[in-house]
Amino acid sequence: MQPESFAAHWREIATHFLKLGFTAYGGPAIMGIMQTEIQERRRWVSKTRRLRHAIVGLGLIAFVVAPSLVRAADPDWKAVEQALGKAGQLQPGDVFRIGMPRTDLAVTVKGVPVKAPFALGSYAAFKQVGDHAMVMGDLVLLDQEIPGVMSGLMAGGLDVTAVHNHLNEMSPHVMYMHYAGHGEAVQLAKALRQALSASATPLGAGSAVASSAGPTLDTKQIEQALGRSGREIGAGVFQVTVARAEAITETGTPLLPAMGVTTVMNFQPTADGKAAITGDFVLVDKEVNPVAAALRRHGIDVTAIHNHALRDSPRLFYMHFWANDDPGRLARGLKAAIDLTNSARP
């Protein structure tokens, strides 16, 4: 075969196998399609030895690569809700997030009673990634619940990525367990529910957050001071979130704001026109000390600095905070800290 003829056949073969890789499902089933096309219809196997080698090589590529090109259908989120025992919502970026607030706990921070949406919000964030789902989140746990829940997560194939405090002087003492996993979405939800059976986390009907009663907030004042809009998330708690400007990934998979990778600022009205604030700043290493200094200058306590994930890129640190003071003054202090970070524009 002349070089020009071989090149023409090569282009034809390569084009055919590229099409086969995108349209077939890979695995053993692809072999029958290859035999029909290569041997019976196109009669490529009767060509030169060099051409036969090219066909075999491209065939093996199609055999291996085709399965990875097939994206599984989106999970049945209703089945995920049923498996976990809580309703969820589809968030930006096709993240399905399920909140599991610890409405069973009566917790105070420095003597201030805190609402479940303010600082006691366990959650699970699911996202389909290629042919499987991933889940990540954190769980609000009493000290005595930690060993059983950790063992349950690990038994269910989920990784524990951090265990730590978020706030100080909490009564009863509460810790936060972060986790992540990959697999089939419903099975991940079942594993998470089984792990949570070692705690008193309310699941199923009758675990909704109670409506707000008592003091209220001037949310417009808060939004104006921060230069960003927020929303009421239940029980009178007002929340403002600020995403990072750069892309965040973990082993190549995007970690989106709806998965918990975003700065969160929660405001809860307290007595005498004041508001308690808590949440966390998502920071890279060089931002940690400037942000901590800015918060302290404005009378805001830094209560924890730590990781939430294990393999995020860039490496992230989460800074938790607390104060109970005039909401406008606190919002201005938070704004001063945000201005020191690489945050997305409003």
N, C-alpha and C positions, 0 to 999 in steps of 0.2 A: 504493500500500500504506500502511495506517495505521501510525503509529509503534509501536502495541502489537503489530501483526502483524509488523512488521520486527524488533522486539526478540525476539519469540518465535522467528522464523526464525534470527536471529543466534545465539541460545543453542543451537538445534538444530545449526546449522552448526559452531559452535565445539566443541561436545561431540563431534561426529562426527570432526572433524579431529584433536582431541586423541587420540581412540581410534586413528585411523589412524596418527598419529605414533608411538604406542607399539607398535603391532602390525605395522607394515610395515617394510621394510628400506631404504626411501628410494631415491634415484637414479631413473633412467628407468623402472624397473619399476613404480614407484608410479603412473605416469600412467595406465596401463590401469585400475587400481583406481579412480582418481579419475573417469575417464570413465564407468565403469559406475555408480558411486554417484551422481555429480552430475547427469549428463545423462540417463541411461536410467532409473534406478530412482527417484530423488527428484525429477527434473525441476526442479532449482533454477535452471538457466540460463534458464528462461522467465520468471523473476521480474524485479523492477525492476533498473535499471542499478546502483543502489547495492548491491543484494544480489549482483549479479554481481561487482562489484568486491571485495566481502568474500570471496566464494568464491575468486576468483583469488589474493587476498592470503594467505588461509589455506592454499591449496594450495601456494603457493611455500614457506611456512614448513614444511609437512609434508615437502616435497621435500628441503629443506636439512637440517632438524633430525633427521629420522628416523634417518639413518645413525649420528649421534652417540649415539642412545639404545640402540643395539644393542651389547652388550658381547661381544667375541669370547670364544670358548671358551678355557678355561685351556690354556696350552701343554702339549705332550706333553713332560713333564720327562725321560722316558727318552731321547727324541730329543735333548734339550739335553745330557744327560750324555754321550751317544754322540758328539755333535758336539765337545764340549770334551775328552772323553777322561778325565773324572773323575766319580765318583759324588757326589751331593749329597743334601741333606735338606730337607724342607719345614719351615720355621720359623714361629713365630707371626706372624700377619698375612699369611699366604699368600706369604711370601718363600721362594724356593727358593735355597738357599745351597750353593755348591760350594767346598770348600777345596782349595788347591793348595800345600801346604807345600813349602818348598825343602829337602827331605830330602837333596838332592845336595850341600849346602854344609856345611862344617865351619867354623863361625864362633865366634870368641871376642869377648867384650866385657870390656875391662879384664883380659884374661887368663882370664876365666871361660868355658868352653865352654857355648854355649846350644843348647837343643833347638829343633827346627823349630816346634813349636806355641807355644813361648815368645815368639819374636820374628821368626820367618821364615815367617809364614803368609800367602801370597797367597790371595785369594779373589775370587769373583764372586757377587753377590747379585742374583737376578732377581725381578721382580714384574710381574704383568699389570696394566696401567693402561688401562682402557677397551678400545680396539680394538688396542692394541699392548703390547709389553713394554718395561720399562726394566731396565738392568743398571748396577750400580756396584760398585766394589771397589778394591783396591790390589794391586800386584805388587811382590814382593821381587826386586830386580835388582842384579847386579854392575855396576860403572861401565861396563864395556865393552858390556854388554847394553842400556843405556838407549837409544842412538840407534836401533837397529834395531827395538826393541819400540815406541818412540814412533811411528816412521814407520808401522809395521804397524797400530797402533791407528787412526791418522788415515786411513790408506788404507781401513780397514774401516768408516769412518763413526763411530768412537768418539771422544769428546772426552777429552783429557788435562786433568785439573783441578788437579794438583799433582805436583811431583817434589821430594823432600827426604829428609833423614835422619830417623830416629826415635831412634837411639841414637848415642853417641859412642865413640871408641876401639874400633871394630869392625875385626876382621881375619878375612878380607878385608873391604874397605870395601863396605858394602851401602847401597843407596838404595831408596826406596819411591815408586812411581808410581801415583797415583790416577787413575781414569778413570770415565766414565759414557757411556751411550748409550741410544738408543730405537729400536725396530724390532721385527721378528719375532724371537722368542726363539732359535730354532735358528740363524738367520742371525747374530745377535749372538754366539752361542757359537762359531760357525765363524770369525767375524772375530777374536774374542779368541784362539782357538787359533792362527790364522795369525800373529797378532802375536807370540805367545809362542814361535813357532818360531825367532825370533831370539835366544832365551835357552835355557838348559839346564834350564828348569823341568820337573820330572818329570811327565809326563802318561801316561795309560794304566795298564795293569796293572803291578804290582811297585813302586809308588811309595808304599806305605803307611808311616805313621809307625811306627818301631820301638817295641817295648814298653819300659817303664821298667826300668832296672837301676841300683842304687846307692842313695843316700840317699833318705829319704822325708820327708813333711811331716806335721805335726800339723794337719790341716785343720780340726778342730773348734776349735782355738785361734784360727786365722785367722778363721773364721766368727764366733766369739764376739766377737773384737776389732772386726770390721767391722760386726757386727749384721746381717749378710746371709749368705745361703747361696751356695755355689759348686758347681763340678763339676770333675772331672778331664777334661782335654781331650786326653790322650795324652802318652806319654813321661814320666809323672810330674808333668806341669805342672797346677797347680790354678788355676782361673779364677773370678773374681767379676766380675759385670757390674752396672752401675747405670744405669738409663735416666733421661733428663731427664723432668721433670714436665710441661713444656709440650709442645704439638704442634710438631713440626719439619716444615717443608715446603720444597719447591723448585719454583718456578713453579706453586704450587697443589697439587703432588703430595706426599702424606705421605712423609716419610723415617723409616722405622721402625728400632727398635733392631737387628733382625736384619740390616739393611742396613749395619751398621757405625756407626750414629749412637747410640752408647752409651759410657759410661765403662767401660773394661776394665782389670782389674788381674790380672796373671799372676804366679804364684809358682812358682819352680823350685828344688828343694832343691839346695844345694851342700854343701861340706865343713863339718865341725865344727858341725853343727846349724844352719847358716845357710840363708838362702834369698835368691836373686836375685829382684828384682821389676822388672817393666816393664809398659807399657801406655800408655793415654792417657785424660786427662780431657776430656770434652766440655763446653766453657764458653762463656758469653756474655762480652762485653767486660769488664763490671764485675767479673767473677769471676776474671779472669786473674791479677792481681797478688796478691790475697789468698790464692788457692790456691797460687801459687808460693811465697809467704812461709811458708805452713803446711808445705809439703813441705820446704823448706830447714831450718826449725826442727827437724824430725824427722830430719835427716840424709839426706834423699832428694834426689838430683840432678834438676834439670829439664834435660832434654837437647834439647828442641825445642818451639817454639810456632809454630803455623801453621794455615792452612786445609786442608781436604780437598776441599770442594766449592766451586763458584763462585757459586751463586745460592740458597744456603740461607737460610731465614728462620725464626727470628731468625738473624742472622749468628753462625756458630759458629767457635770456635778450639779446636784440639786441642793439649793439653799432654802431652808424653811425659816419662817419668821412668825412673830407674834407681837401684837400691841393692842391696847385698849384705850382709845383717846378720841379726840375730835376727828370725824371721818374725813373732812376736807384736808386737815393738816396731815393725816396719815397718807391720804392719796397723793399729796404733793411729795411726801418722802418716798413713796413707791415710784413715782414718776422720775425722781432724781436717780434712783437706782436703775430703772429701765433704760434711761438715757446712756448708761455706761455699758450696755450690752448690744450685741449684734442682733437686734430684733427686727422683725418685719415692720414695715411702715403701716400706720393705721389706714 
